[in-house]
Amino acid sequence: MKDLPPFVQQFILHWGEMGTKWGINRTVAQIHALLFISEQPLHAEEICASLGVARSNVSNSLRELQNWGIVKTVHLPGDRRDHFESIRDVFELFRVIAAERKRREVDPTLIRLRHCANEAGRTTEPAAAFAKHQLEELLGFFELVSDFYEKMDRLPTKSAVSAIRMGDKIAKSIGVFVK
């Protein structure tokens, strides 16, 4: 990373650290950061040279980013190599990541919670009453959040941004005072 400006290096390193906290491989997150902040699409060798990462690691990481739908392959005139670029629009990037996380994490959890709550509903054991209640509460929460996500996801980006910016007004309208 020595050829990159210090602020770019800091961003890439931080994005890699955050990636690990979000359950994403550090190199995958760093490659995404590099592609996101690069003005032009990059080919794999440029990514290897910029980050000091092995070619096989770059190839696997690019596949993962493409599976997430946040990086795509582009072709440049006169160059037979594949080049890669990230989604540029930060709102679209967030929407794609949120949709993929919902698909990978929330949806399977909802299926399992529904199954567990259904099984709990069949039991008559008094000792299971608390667990049953907790599962039903958790399922209700997940369904509420999932439903909210679905409604927000149907909004055009401009409307979704407006809704997010209305956070303080919404809080005040329901009696919560925000500083």
Secondary structure, 3 states (H helix, E strand, C coil): CCCCCHHHHHHHHHHHHHHHHCCCCHHHHHHHHHHHHCCCCEEHHHHHHHHCCCHHHHHHHHHHHHHHCCEEEECCCCCCCCEEEECCCHHHHHHHHHHHHHHHHHHHHHHHHHHHHHHHHHCCCHHHHHHHHHHHHHHHHHHHHHHHHHHHHHCCHHHHHHHHHCHHHHHHHCCCCCC
